[in-house]
Every structure is written in C-alpha cells, then in structure tokens.
C-alpha cells in the first residue's frame, strides 16, 4: 500500500520535533521522528494493525509511539492516509475537530 502523509500530519510531526529541540535534546527529537516514520512505513505491509478509534465507525486507526503519542490514520482504497500525530496529553475533544465522523 502507498503511504500518504497529510499536510496536517507533517505539521504535527515537525512541531513535535521542534518541541523536543526546544529542550535542547536533538537526540530525543531525532529518535522520535525515526520511530514515528518507521511505524508509518510498516503500515504499507500491515495497514490494519492499529486500534480502531471509538465513535468513528472504524474508519480511523491509531498506533502508539513513545507512550504519549498516537499516529492517527485511515485506509482508503490502496492508500494509508496519515491524518495526525496526536499528543495524548492534550484534551481529547480537540482531536475530534481533526477527524470528521
């Protein structure tokens, strides 16, 4: 399957990496980005591995990265669409604005 990152997901990944850099921890930022991109790459072979998100009719799935972060994605035809990288410490209702029902 083809992996497609939305502009929103790319912004999330970049913002998270920048937040790690603000703490002067380039190594942590680099490792996080590598883990996230590695997990997304594996979705090409196993697109249904992520947990379904409740209340979303099974359209959205999530993979956890480093305890506090989730890769939100959906499978559309022969594509895996990466929708967002979500910081689970944020208000869950904020995520609903990103994910139409």
N, C-alpha and C positions, 0 to 999 in steps of 0.2 A: 504494500500500500504506500501511497505517496503521503508524506508529512507536509502539512501546510501550517505555518505559524501566522496567526492573525497579527495585524499591527498592534493591537491591544496587548496580546501575549508577549510580543517582542518588547514593548514598552515596560511591561511588568518585570520581565527578566532583567532588563537594563537598569530599572530603578532599584531592584533588589541588589544587584551587583554594586551599584553606586552607593547604596546604604552600607554595605559591608566595607567599601573603600573609605567611607567617611570615618569609620572606626580604625582607619589605617591598617586594615588587615586584608591585604591584597591576596594572600594565600587562601583565606576563607572565601573570598569573592570568587576566585578562580575555581576552587573546588566545588562551590555551589553551582556555578554555571555549568561546569563539566558534568556534575551529577544530573542536573536537570536535562541537559541536552542528550546525555546518554540514555536516560529513561525515555525521553520522547523518541529517540531513534529506534529503540526496541519496539515501540508501538507499531512500526511498519510490519513486523512479523506477528505480533500478538496484540491486535488493536482492542480486544475486549477484556484485557487483563484488569483494567481499572474498575473500581467500585462505581456502581450507578449512583447518581445523586438523587436523593429522595425528592419527590414532588416535581420531577422533571420528565416524567413519562419514559424514563430510561434513555433519553436522548443524550444526556451528558454523563461523563465518567470522570473519575479523578484518581490520580496517583499521588502518593505522599513522597515528598523529598525532605529529608532532614527534619522530621517531626512536625515542624510548624508550617510547612508549605505544601500546597497541592497544585498539581498540574491539572487544569480543567480542560477537557477535550470532548469531541464528539466524532463519531464515524459517519461520514456522509459519502455514500457510494463507495468508491475505492480510495477515499482520502481520509486521513486522520487530521481533523482541524483542531489545532491547539488554540483554545479560546482565551485562557488566562493562566497566570501563575498567582495563586492566591495565598496570602499570608493569613493563616488560620487564627492569628491573634486579633484580627480585625472583626468588626461587627458582621455577623453572618448575613444580615439583611442587606448590607452593602453589595454582596455578591449577587443578589437577585437582580440588581439593575443590569448586570453584565449578561445574565442568562435568561432570555425570554422563555416563557413557558411553551 
